[in-house]
Amino acid sequence: MAIKSAILLAFATSVILVLVTGIDAGGIAIYWGQNSDEGTLAETCATGNYDFVNLAFLPTFGNGQTPMINLAGHCDPYSNGCTNLSSDIKSCQAQGIKVILSLGGGAGSYFLASSDDARQVAAYLWNNFLRGQSASRPFGDAILDGIDFDIEGGTNQHWDDLAKYLSGYSQQGKKVYLTAAPQCPFPDAWVGGALKTGLFDYVWVQFYNNPQCQCTDGDITNLEQAWKQWTNDVPATKIFLGLPASPEAAGSGFIPISDLTSQVLPAIKGSAKYGGVMLWSKYYDDQTGYSSAIKNDV
């Protein structure tokens, strides 16, 4: 009887450990699309390192402009040459990876002129990238999982309207995931207002190129304070730690792997909103092997 009890106790303990570590476990999000030397989308997903792939970018939209994707040297959207990504997108999704279209970026021509403009952009995104219908779908018949707001220019107006209109399409059968990549100074100058809507599922905060809230020379104080503010004040499902995947990927904010795993992750993983790590970008991750090195710690 005592042996049986001991076995049951050991089993129960192992179940609890699995549950606890499962709560802690995070995923890795990656940006892909801005360097033709980073491999294909299918190869990116086949690494097994990523849970989310943001296709970067749709940098031209709004204010009556014809929306246009820019995936650097991967394909030419002007000749409808990106439709061959359809099978890659489906292969990623078949592995349980969410594939998301990222709006904006650091260099683009975009802003929303009005709430009606936001409604029209949402309709375009629905019909061309999500579950709607269009004769000119840039990625063919592949249906993306959601839309990422990487807004770093233009104005801060009507992004909340865009989020509401996009979220409304979730009622038509398949959830439209909404994600965002704000800068770590709080609140974000561009999408701070939109994030208050509570409509965003995943928010990968850029803890780089912002010395006041990033890890500097092993000092995580500023990062930790900013992280607490983001996780306490932003009504999102999960918050991710956004980092450059190599020192060359950003002006500042790169965290050596040993510092990340020994100091930073233990300091932030206690939050119920911890979702994992976002990396910029696949090209730089290839140079360093960053995601492979941190995967088991995330």
N, C-alpha and C positions, 0 to 999 in steps of 0.2 A: 504493500500500500504506500509506504513512504517513497519507494522508488518511483511509483506511478505519479505521485504528487510532485516529486522533483522534476519529472519529465514534463508534466503539465505546466509547472511554473516556468521552466526553461522555455517551453514553447510560447507561453503568454508573453514572456519578456522579449523574445525575439520578434513577436508580432508588434509589440509596442515600439520596439526599436525601429522596425520597418516603417511604422506609421509616423514616428517622429522625424526620421530622416527624410521621409517622403514629403513632409510639410516643408522641411528646409530646402529640399532639392529645387534648384532653379534651372533655367534653360539659357541658351545663348542665341541672341539675335544678331544677324549679320546684314550689312549693306552690300549689295552686289549690283554691278552695272556700269561703273564709272572707269573701268580699266579693262581693255581687251586682253590683257595678259593674266587675268585672274581665273581663267578656266571658264567652262560653260556653266550654265545654271544647273544642269543635270549633275555635272561633276561636283559642284558646290554642295548640293544636297546629299550626294553619295558619300561624302566624307563622314556622315553620321554625327558631325559636331554641332549642327545647328537645328534649332526648333522653329525659328522664324527667319525668312529671307525677305528683306525689303528690296524691291526692284527700284533702283535709283537712276533717273528721276523722271517725273513729269514736271518739267521746269517752266512750261509755257501754258498758261490758262488764265481765265478770268478776264473781266472787263471787255468781253466781246471777242477776245482772241481765239483763234482756232487752237485747241489744245494739242500739244505735241510732246511725245516722249523723247528722251535722249538717253540712250544706253551706250554712249561713247562708241567704241569700235565694235560692239557686239553685233549690231544689226542696224540697217538703215530704215527708219520708219517712213521716210519720204517715198520709198519705193515699195512700201508695205512689206519690208523685209524682216519684220520682227514676228510675223505670224508663225515662223518656224520654232518659236519659243514655246508654243502651245504644248508640245509633247514633253518638254522639259518641266514646265509648270505642273503638268499632271503627274509626272514621275515624282516630283518633290512631294506633292500632296498625298500621293499613294503611300509615302513613307511617314505620313503624319505631320509633315512640315507645313506651316502656314506661309503662304506666299502673298505678299502685300505690296501694293503699289505706293511708292513714296512720292508725295507731292512736294515741290519746292526745291530745296537744296540751297547751297550757298550762293550760287550764281544762276539766276533765272529771271524770267519776265512774268511775274504773277502778282495779282492782288484782286480782291473781290470788291466790286464797286457798290454793291447793294445786297440786300437780302435776296432779291430776285435773281441777281447774278449768281449768288451762292446756290440757289435752287437749280439754276440752269447747269452749273458745273456739276452738282450732285447727280442730275439726270444724265449728263454726259458720261460721268464715271460709271453709273449704274448700267447704262446701255452698252458701253464700250469695253468695260473691264470686269463687271460683276455679272448679275444674272439677267440683265436686260437684253434687248435686241438691237443690233445695229449692222448695217451692211459693211462697216469699215472697222471692225474690231482689230486693234493693233496686235493683239496676241491670239488672234483666231478664236476658236471656240472654248479656250481655257477660261475658267471662271476663277478669278482671284478671291482670296479670303477676306480682303479688307483694304483699307486705305490708311496710309501713314501721313501725318502732318509734320513734315520737316521744314517748317516755315521760318526763314531767316532773313526775310526782306519784305518789301512792299509795305503794307500797313497791317495793323493789328485788328482791323475791322472785319466782321462777318464770318470769322472762322467758327464761331459758335453756331451761326446759322447753317454753315456747311455741315458741321457735325450732326446737327438735328435732322437735316434733310437726309443725309446718308444713313443715319440711324433708323429713320423711318422706313427705309427699304428692308430692314431686318424683318419686318412684319410680313414680307412676301416669301417666307419659306426658309431661307437660309440666312443665318446671322451674318451681318456685315461687321467685321471687327474694325474698330477704330484705334489707331495707335498714334503716338506723337513723340517727337524728339526735341523737347525744349532744351535751352541752355540751363545750366545749374543755378545761376543767380535767380532768386525767387522774388516775385512771380516772373515767369518768362515774359519778355517784352512783346512777343508776337502772339503766342497762343495761350497766355495766362488766363484770359477771359474764357476761351473755349474750354479749357480744362475744368473750369468750375461747373460745367454742365453735368459732369458725372457720367458722360456718355463714352469715355475712353476706357478701353480694356487694358491696354499696355502702354506705359509711358517710359520710354528709354531716355533718361535725362543725360545730357552731354556734360559729363564731369571733366571737360578738357577745354583748353583755350579760354579758361575762366579762372585765373589764379586765386580769386577770392573764395572759391568753393571747391577746389580740387586738391588732390594729394600732391604735396610738394616735398621732394627730398625725404620721403618716408614719413612726413608729418601728415597724419590723417585728420587732424582736428577740424579743419575747415570743411573737409568733405563729409565728415560724420555729422557735423551740425546741419549742413545743407541737406543731407540725406534724411535726417529726422524731420526737417521742415517739409520736404516733399512727401514723405510717407504719412505724415500727420495731417497735412492740409490739402492734399489733392485727392479727390474722390475717384480714384481709378482702381481697377481690379488688382493690378500688379505694377510695381515700379522697378525698373531695371537700372543698373549702373552702366552708363554709357562711357566707353573708353576707346582711345586709339589702340589699334592692334600692334603698332610699332612706333618708335620715337619719331619716324618720318611722317606718320599719318596725321599729325597735328602739330601746332606750334608749341603746345605745352600740355601736360597732363598725363603723359605716358606713365604707367605704373609697372615696374618690373614684376615679373611673375611671382617671385618669392615674396615680395611685399604684399601683393594682392592676396595670395593664399594664406599668408601668416598673419597679416594685420587687418587688411581692409574687409575682406569677406567675413571673417569672424565678427567684425564690428557692426556689420549691417544686416547679417542674415537673421538676426533675432526678430526683425520686423515681420509681421504677418503679411505685409504687402510686398515683401521681397520677391522679385520674380526671376532675377538672374542678371546676366551681363549682356550688354549690347556692344558690338565691336564695329568700328570703322577701320577698314573695310575688308572685304574678301581678299583683295590684292595684297594689302599689308599683312593680313593674317597668314597668307601664303609665305611671306618673307620670314616670319618669326615663329610660326607654329603655335601662336598664342592660344588659340581656342583648344587645340589638342592638349596643351600643357595644363590648362585650367579646368577642363571639362569635368573632371572628377571632383573638383572642389566647389564648383558653382552650385 
